Amino acid sequence: MKKADIHEFFRRIEERDPEPKGELDYTNPYTLVVAVALSAQATDIGVNKATKELFKVISTPQEMVELGEEKLKEYIKTIGLFNTKAKNVIKAAQMLVDDFDGVVPENREDLERLPGVGRKTANVVLNIAFGHPTIAVDTHLFRVSNRTKMAPGKTPLAVELKLEKKIPKEFARHAHHWLILHGRYICKARTPSCPTCPVEDLCTFKDKTVLKD
């Protein structure tokens, strides 16, 4: 995708949704870390249902440590891989208490030290909690980047690094939200909604969906 087309892509998306929001519920940077970690291989809707009650009793790493792994499991047992996730959430909470005075660090290196927190989770936290222009590449964003040829790549990291270079600075902070939401609701995996897509003319995808008579 040409530089001018990328700018126009984001200009139109911004016009439709000036302040995009992530769809995971949270109350502060720490509960955001928990929510994003729980969302791996799970839906945001499913995570929000589980954390609705959890976040009524938990708002800090210390409170999570005091809750304990077994009680945490009761709250998140409807989420896939909840046993492993519970173990990691408790370990991460203990590390935040021991190494960071209970405060979520504002840099990727320290965030990635936390059990259950990978590069994607760290990027989400940096973007949403701290306003950094990071790109969190999930399956939706990966698909959109490759389909549109905005930033084709064989791995999430390759796509992330390309997008960092290609996205105009004025759109950088919200870009990952726009791309994820575009992939979730318009540029869907099986049947993309090309006829109603606001950037269809800028996209180079060959197998576009067409309206049937």
Secondary structure, 3 states (H helix, E strand, C coil): CCHHHHHHHHHHHHHHCCCCCCCCCCCCHHHHHHHHHHCCCCCHHHHHHHHHHHHHHCCCHHHHHHHCHHHHHHHHCCCCCHHHHHHHHHHHHHHHHHHHCCCCCCCHHHHCCCCCCCHHHHHHHHHHHHCCCCCCCCHHHHHHHHHCCCCCCCCHHHHHHHHHHHCCHHHCCCHHHHHHHHHHHCCCCCCCCHHHCCCHHHCCCCCCCCCCC
